[in-house]
Amino acid sequence: MKKLHWFLGILCSFSLIVILLISSFEAAMYADFGFYEKEYEKYDVLPELDMEMDDVMYVTREMMAYLKGDRETLEVYTTVEGREQDFFNEQDRFHMAEVKELFIGGLHIRWGALAVAAVSLLLLVCMKAKLKFLLCRSYQIALAVSGGLTLLLGIAAAVDFNAVFIKFHHIFFDNDLWLFDPAEDYMIRMLPEGLFADMLGRIGILFGGGLLLLLAVSILLGRKKN
């Protein structure tokens, strides 16, 4: 019975970490659009596109709404290089449709993780497990594993972000349509690699901060129990 308690506790903890990870992605991407404006200034995106900041931010908001499922098609007409036109081309639409599937899939996984955590917790309550001690220790075990993996990924990204970026696309996409030509494609000019590196750092701060906060809570509750 104790082994089952530990299994459910660790399962609940990993589910909580998955929820935190996906929520960190969502918050980093959507909580503050001022981040994108600063990134566009940092990487001199406006001269590359020959666009005004208001127009670039309009495209950004519409693109992000599409990724979240708030609009059906990725057609955004605005002023680019002095003329009114659709900012996105067919390759953009194909690749972003795949990215949308990944993002929406992640949101579904979060709901699944929430269900797993709730069921695990309910079973532990029904079995009258020592919840406070069990959940605190289970989270610390889950954190040791997930924190180690996160640290390795962070080190790899810091050493060679480009290699990590390419590996990510090879894992999640079965084609090479994520490779764009800046001379022909507006979207890749708007989204330079540096922006993705900064976004990963932003996600890492949110995720790492959340993990540490939960660790502090688990330690505090454990001390109170003792």
GINOR-V98322 format. One record per pair of residues at least 24 apart in sequence whose C-alpha atoms are under 7 Angstrom apart, sorted by the first residue. I is the first residue (numbers start at 1). J is the second residue. D is the distance in whole Angstrom. If there is no record, write none. Layout:
# GINOR-V98322
[[I	J	D] [I	J	D]]
This chain:
# GINOR-V98322
[[5	124	7] [5	129	7] [6	134	7] [6	138	7] [8	120	5] [9	134	6] [9	135	6] [9	138	5] [10	138	5] [10	139	6] [10	142	6] [12	116	7] [12	117	4] [12	120	6] [12	121	7] [13	138	6] [13	139	5] [13	142	6] [14	142	6] [15	113	5] [15	114	7] [15	116	7] [15	117	6] [16	117	7] [18	110	7] [18	113	7] [19	110	5] [19	113	6] [19	114	7] [20	207	7] [21	207	6] [22	106	7] [22	110	7] [24	203	6] [24	206	6] [24	207	6] [25	203	6] [28	202	6] [28	203	6] [39	195	6] [45	189	7] [45	190	6] [48	189	7] [49	80	7] [49	81	7] [49	186	7] [49	189	7] [50	80	6] [50	81	5] [51	79	7] [51	80	6] [51	81	6] [55	79	7] [67	100	5] [67	103	7] [68	100	7] [68	104	7] [87	186	7] [88	187	7] [91	177	7] [95	177	6] [95	178	6] [133	222	6] [136	218	5] [136	222	6] [140	215	7] [161	197	7]]
